[in-house]
Amino acid sequence: MRKSLLLLAVIGTLGSQAVYAEEAAAPAAAAAETPAYTLAYNVGLYSQYIFRGLTQTAGHPAIQGGVDYTHSSGFYLGTWASNISWTEDERSFKNSSLELDLYGGYRGALKDVSYDVGLLQYVYPGTPIKGQIRAETTEVYGSLGYKWVTAKVSVVASNGLFGNPKASGSYYADLTANYPVTDTITATAHVGRQEYNISGTDNYSYTDWKLGLAKAFANGVTVGGYYTDTNGKAAGYGGYDGGNIASAAGTVFVSKTF
């Protein structure tokens, strides 16, 4: 359940390409060389961790970070982690305060159209209480983008979905626009739909949306904030720690890529 998983993967894959110039009198031009692969790292501090409109930390701060390997062919691998609290807040797990995401796939572009397909594994170390299945979830995903708009679908490939059994075939579909207001400021608008394919839990399906603004600096630091809300307050999502996991919320953050 990672925040804006697509944005972190895109940021993590930005590599540098050396360009060689020549003097007008030089006999031949030296070809620019593209590195065989790039490694990118990211770390961030968030006032809370929001995933698909739901708070994962009961409104408390989250420290997040990851690393991405990208080959020049378009193949990539990555991992990302964040502290969480929902597994213990719901009294479903013991000694469980970490989410670890492992993912890999292939991405490319044809003129203004980008594409990305891959596999994502959510890992939640900890001990489930008696009668509770593990929260580990596997999703396959695919996305298409045109300029600054991206549509993505993530389909559950595992038996369970974040602790809900027999959820194979459930999916999350979203549409995200990251509009470059200036060279350093980006406005984000997002809407998503989580559909549960679980008998007897139709009320778990819900819609979420987000509006945000971020400013990037030349040193790799980005600061920003976003506002999120869902219609899940009446869709089977109770509250904990004095709040509601599906309630409207504002989040601010500072992150750095290097």
Number of C-alpha atoms within 10 A of each C-alpha: 22 19 15 13 13 15 11 19 23 11 16 22 22 15 15 9 10 11 10 10 11 10 8 8 6 9 8 9 11 11 10 11 10 13 12 9 15 17 17 18 19 20 18 18 18 19 17 22 28 25 16 26 28 25 23 27 23 21 21 13 18 19 17 20 18 21 20 23 18 24 15 12 11 14 17 21 19 21 18 22 20 23 18 24 22 21 25 17 18 12 12 20 23 14 11 19 18 17 22 20 22 16 19 19 18 17 19 14 13 8 8 9 14 17 17 18 18 18 18 22 19 21 19 21 17 17 16 20 13 8 7 14 17 22 22 20 23 24 22 19 20 18 19 18 18 15 12 14 17 19 18 19 18 22 18 21 20 18 17 20 26 18 17 18 16 14 21 20 17 21 21 20 18 19 18 22 19 19 15 14 13 9 9 12 17 17 17 19 17 20 20 21 19 19 19 22 18 19 9 8 12 13 14 17 20 23 19 21 20 20 17 18 19 20 17 17 12 7 9 12 16 18 18 18 17 17 17 23 20 23 16 22 18 12 16 14 18 14 15 12 13 8 12 17 24 26 18 18 18 16 17 18 19 17 18 17 19 14
